[in-house]
Amino acid sequence: MTVTRNVYGKTTAESLRLFLEFWPDFSDEFVDAWHEISKEKEHIFGENHSNFSWYQFYELPIKEHAALQIEDFSQDEQLSKIFQNLRSSKDQIAAIPATCGQVDSYFEEIEPPTKDEAVALMPLVAVNFGISISKYHAVRCVLYHGCFLNELIDRVREGDDKALFDAIRIDPTAVGCKSITLRISKAAFLQDTKFFTKLKASISGKFGRREQDNFQKMRLIFEVLYEVGATRLTDKQLYQLFVEELELYDWNAEDGGKEKALRKFADTYMKQNATT
């Protein structure tokens, strides 16, 4: 793999590579943490604790999630500083791996809480984990749809039913988002049976394997590039990034179709203003 310091907007190929390496392990660890926290359901969903949910965060850009975590840990100077650094980073998404490493190190260094302290902290853990669930599904959405969940919700506001079904397939709790409940209410009033058939399928449906793993990673990279302002990559830059540096695209072909295919893929998954 060719490692360079080529800059794309506010990020580098090395930062993007580190994020791609980080995501699979993070995803596995997140699911494990989910299972462990779910064992404390009596403390999360108890009568004396606030409601545990995360659908409300799907309306927010992923960059604003760090601000919410700063509020949650405002009494802890070290943790608050870690999330503040993430929030102020010019390349916030690519900074996530380092931030997670700092958070892990922080909790490894402190004394584990007693059982009573752990129970007392559970409401805060639940709220913060809700934010983390939102971030996790937001990135999963990029892998499948090439955009964050809040962008799908924006499209729902504009009347895009496909975006609604895509969002619910990522996470059924998205039905709690106001724009989605309004659309469901309209369908109920109009007795739109076709809509509800598709809605039921999206709630219960599972993702099939969509293309190859590399193309999922490429969709994620295009979204990161958009977030950091690199919306006008030339053909040469596309080749350098995806073929030479990240090795996500196979250029071996006897004809010249590969270059056009990569250009088309880029134009499809970058935003409307991403033209060369």
Contacts in CASP RR format, 6 or more apart in sequence:
PFRMAT RR
TARGET T0000
AUTHOR 0000-0000-0000
METHOD contacts of the structure
MODEL  1
MTVTRNVYGKTTAESLRLFLEFWPDFSDEFVDAWHEISKEKEHIFGENHS
NFSWYQFYELPIKEHAALQIEDFSQDEQLSKIFQNLRSSKDQIAAIPATC
GQVDSYFEEIEPPTKDEAVALMPLVAVNFGISISKYHAVRCVLYHGCFLN
ELIDRVREGDDKALFDAIRIDPTAVGCKSITLRISKAAFLQDTKFFTKLK
ASISGKFGRREQDNFQKMRLIFEVLYEVGATRLTDKQLYQLFVEELELYD
WNAEDGGKEKALRKFADTYMKQNATT
1 17 0 8 1.000
1 245 0 8 1.000
1 246 0 8 1.000
1 247 0 8 1.000
2 244 0 8 1.000
2 245 0 8 1.000
3 13 0 8 1.000
3 14 0 8 1.000
3 17 0 8 1.000
3 245 0 8 1.000
4 13 0 8 1.000
4 14 0 8 1.000
4 240 0 8 1.000
4 244 0 8 1.000
4 245 0 8 1.000
5 12 0 8 1.000
5 13 0 8 1.000
5 14 0 8 1.000
6 12 0 8 1.000
6 13 0 8 1.000
6 237 0 8 1.000
6 240 0 8 1.000
6 241 0 8 1.000
6 245 0 8 1.000
8 16 0 8 1.000
8 225 0 8 1.000
8 228 0 8 1.000
8 230 0 8 1.000
8 233 0 8 1.000
8 237 0 8 1.000
8 241 0 8 1.000
9 225 0 8 1.000
9 228 0 8 1.000
9 229 0 8 1.000
9 230 0 8 1.000
10 90 0 8 1.000
10 91 0 8 1.000
10 228 0 8 1.000
10 229 0 8 1.000
10 230 0 8 1.000
11 91 0 8 1.000
11 94 0 8 1.000
11 224 0 8 1.000
11 225 0 8 1.000
11 228 0 8 1.000
11 230 0 8 1.000
13 240 0 8 1.000
13 241 0 8 1.000
13 245 0 8 1.000
13 246 0 8 1.000
15 91 0 8 1.000
15 94 0 8 1.000
15 95 0 8 1.000
16 94 0 8 1.000
16 221 0 8 1.000
16 224 0 8 1.000
16 241 0 8 1.000
16 246 0 8 1.000
17 245 0 8 1.000
17 246 0 8 1.000
18 94 0 8 1.000
18 97 0 8 1.000
19 93 0 8 1.000
19 94 0 8 1.000
19 96 0 8 1.000
19 97 0 8 1.000
19 220 0 8 1.000
19 224 0 8 1.000
20 217 0 8 1.000
20 220 0 8 1.000
20 221 0 8 1.000
20 246 0 8 1.000
21 97 0 8 1.000
22 96 0 8 1.000
22 97 0 8 1.000
22 100 0 8 1.000
23 139 0 8 1.000
23 220 0 8 1.000
26 97 0 8 1.000
26 100 0 8 1.000
27 136 0 8 1.000
30 132 0 8 1.000
30 136 0 8 1.000
33 129 0 8 1.000
34 129 0 8 1.000
34 133 0 8 1.000
37 44 0 8 1.000
37 125 0 8 1.000
37 126 0 8 1.000
37 129 0 8 1.000
40 122 0 8 1.000
43 49 0 8 1.000
43 119 0 8 1.000
43 122 0 8 1.000
43 123 0 8 1.000
44 52 0 8 1.000
44 122 0 8 1.000
44 123 0 8 1.000
44 126 0 8 1.000
45 52 0 8 1.000
49 122 0 8 1.000
49 123 0 8 1.000
49 126 0 8 1.000
50 123 0 8 1.000
50 126 0 8 1.000
50 127 0 8 1.000
52 126 0 8 1.000
52 127 0 8 1.000
52 130 0 8 1.000
53 130 0 8 1.000
53 173 0 8 1.000
54 130 0 8 1.000
54 131 0 8 1.000
54 133 0 8 1.000
54 134 0 8 1.000
54 173 0 8 1.000
55 171 0 8 1.000
55 173 0 8 1.000
55 174 0 8 1.000
55 175 0 8 1.000
55 176 0 8 1.000
55 177 0 8 1.000
56 176 0 8 1.000
56 177 0 8 1.000
57 65 0 8 1.000
57 68 0 8 1.000
57 130 0 8 1.000
57 131 0 8 1.000
57 134 0 8 1.000
58 134 0 8 1.000
58 137 0 8 1.000
58 138 0 8 1.000
58 149 0 8 1.000
58 150 0 8 1.000
58 153 0 8 1.000
58 167 0 8 1.000
58 171 0 8 1.000
58 174 0 8 1.000
58 177 0 8 1.000
59 150 0 8 1.000
59 153 0 8 1.000
59 177 0 8 1.000
59 178 0 8 1.000
60 68 0 8 1.000
60 134 0 8 1.000
60 150 0 8 1.000
61 148 0 8 1.000
61 150 0 8 1.000
62 92 0 8 1.000
62 93 0 8 1.000
62 135 0 8 1.000
62 138 0 8 1.000
62 139 0 8 1.000
62 148 0 8 1.000
62 150 0 8 1.000
62 227 0 8 1.000
63 87 0 8 1.000
63 92 0 8 1.000
63 227 0 8 1.000
65 131 0 8 1.000
65 134 0 8 1.000
65 135 0 8 1.000
65 138 0 8 1.000
66 83 0 8 1.000
66 84 0 8 1.000
66 86 0 8 1.000
66 87 0 8 1.000
66 92 0 8 1.000
67 87 0 8 1.000
68 131 0 8 1.000
69 83 0 8 1.000
69 128 0 8 1.000
69 131 0 8 1.000
70 80 0 8 1.000
70 83 0 8 1.000
70 84 0 8 1.000
70 87 0 8 1.000
72 124 0 8 1.000
72 127 0 8 1.000
72 128 0 8 1.000
72 131 0 8 1.000
73 79 0 8 1.000
73 80 0 8 1.000
73 83 0 8 1.000
73 128 0 8 1.000
74 80 0 8 1.000
78 106 0 8 1.000
79 103 0 8 1.000
79 106 0 8 1.000
82 99 0 8 1.000
82 102 0 8 1.000
82 103 0 8 1.000
82 106 0 8 1.000
83 99 0 8 1.000
85 95 0 8 1.000
85 99 0 8 1.000
86 92 0 8 1.000
86 95 0 8 1.000
86 96 0 8 1.000
86 99 0 8 1.000
89 95 0 8 1.000
90 228 0 8 1.000
91 228 0 8 1.000
92 227 0 8 1.000
93 224 0 8 1.000
93 227 0 8 1.000
93 228 0 8 1.000
94 224 0 8 1.000
94 228 0 8 1.000
113 121 0 8 1.000
134 149 0 8 1.000
137 149 0 8 1.000
137 170 0 8 1.000
137 171 0 8 1.000
138 148 0 8 1.000
138 149 0 8 1.000
138 150 0 8 1.000
139 148 0 8 1.000
139 220 0 8 1.000
140 170 0 8 1.000
141 147 0 8 1.000
141 148 0 8 1.000
141 149 0 8 1.000
141 152 0 8 1.000
141 166 0 8 1.000
141 167 0 8 1.000
141 170 0 8 1.000
142 148 0 8 1.000
142 219 0 8 1.000
142 220 0 8 1.000
142 223 0 8 1.000
143 216 0 8 1.000
143 217 0 8 1.000
143 219 0 8 1.000
143 220 0 8 1.000
144 166 0 8 1.000
144 170 0 8 1.000
144 207 0 8 1.000
144 210 0 8 1.000
144 216 0 8 1.000
144 219 0 8 1.000
145 152 0 8 1.000
145 166 0 8 1.000
145 170 0 8 1.000
145 219 0 8 1.000
146 219 0 8 1.000
146 220 0 8 1.000
146 222 0 8 1.000
146 223 0 8 1.000
146 269 0 8 1.000
147 223 0 8 1.000
148 223 0 8 1.000
149 167 0 8 1.000
149 170 0 8 1.000
149 171 0 8 1.000
149 174 0 8 1.000
152 163 0 8 1.000
152 164 0 8 1.000
152 166 0 8 1.000
152 167 0 8 1.000
152 170 0 8 1.000
153 163 0 8 1.000
153 167 0 8 1.000
153 174 0 8 1.000
153 177 0 8 1.000
153 179 0 8 1.000
153 180 0 8 1.000
155 163 0 8 1.000
156 163 0 8 1.000
156 164 0 8 1.000
156 167 0 8 1.000
156 177 0 8 1.000
156 179 0 8 1.000
156 180 0 8 1.000
156 183 0 8 1.000
157 179 0 8 1.000
159 183 0 8 1.000
161 183 0 8 1.000
161 195 0 8 1.000
161 198 0 8 1.000
164 180 0 8 1.000
164 183 0 8 1.000
164 199 0 8 1.000
164 202 0 8 1.000
165 198 0 8 1.000
165 199 0 8 1.000
165 201 0 8 1.000
165 202 0 8 1.000
166 202 0 8 1.000
167 174 0 8 1.000
167 177 0 8 1.000
167 180 0 8 1.000
168 174 0 8 1.000
168 175 0 8 1.000
168 180 0 8 1.000
168 199 0 8 1.000
168 202 0 8 1.000
168 203 0 8 1.000
169 202 0 8 1.000
169 203 0 8 1.000
169 205 0 8 1.000
169 207 0 8 1.000
172 203 0 8 1.000
174 180 0 8 1.000
175 181 0 8 1.000
175 184 0 8 1.000
175 203 0 8 1.000
184 199 0 8 1.000
186 192 0 8 1.000
187 195 0 8 1.000
187 196 0 8 1.000
187 199 0 8 1.000
188 196 0 8 1.000
210 216 0 8 1.000
214 248 0 8 1.000
214 249 0 8 1.000
215 265 0 8 1.000
217 246 0 8 1.000
217 248 0 8 1.000
218 242 0 8 1.000
218 248 0 8 1.000
218 249 0 8 1.000
218 265 0 8 1.000
218 269 0 8 1.000
219 269 0 8 1.000
221 241 0 8 1.000
221 242 0 8 1.000
221 246 0 8 1.000
221 248 0 8 1.000
222 266 0 8 1.000
222 269 0 8 1.000
222 270 0 8 1.000
223 269 0 8 1.000
225 231 0 8 1.000
225 233 0 8 1.000
225 270 0 8 1.000
226 270 0 8 1.000
226 271 0 8 1.000
226 274 0 8 1.000
231 270 0 8 1.000
231 271 0 8 1.000
231 273 0 8 1.000
231 274 0 8 1.000
232 274 0 8 1.000
232 275 0 8 1.000
232 276 0 8 1.000
233 241 0 8 1.000
233 266 0 8 1.000
233 270 0 8 1.000
233 274 0 8 1.000
233 276 0 8 1.000
234 276 0 8 1.000
235 259 0 8 1.000
235 262 0 8 1.000
235 263 0 8 1.000
235 276 0 8 1.000
238 262 0 8 1.000
238 263 0 8 1.000
238 266 0 8 1.000
239 251 0 8 1.000
239 259 0 8 1.000
239 262 0 8 1.000
242 248 0 8 1.000
242 249 0 8 1.000
242 262 0 8 1.000
243 249 0 8 1.000
243 251 0 8 1.000
243 262 0 8 1.000
249 258 0 8 1.000
249 262 0 8 1.000
250 258 0 8 1.000
251 258 0 8 1.000
252 258 0 8 1.000
266 274 0 8 1.000
267 274 0 8 1.000
267 275 0 8 1.000
END
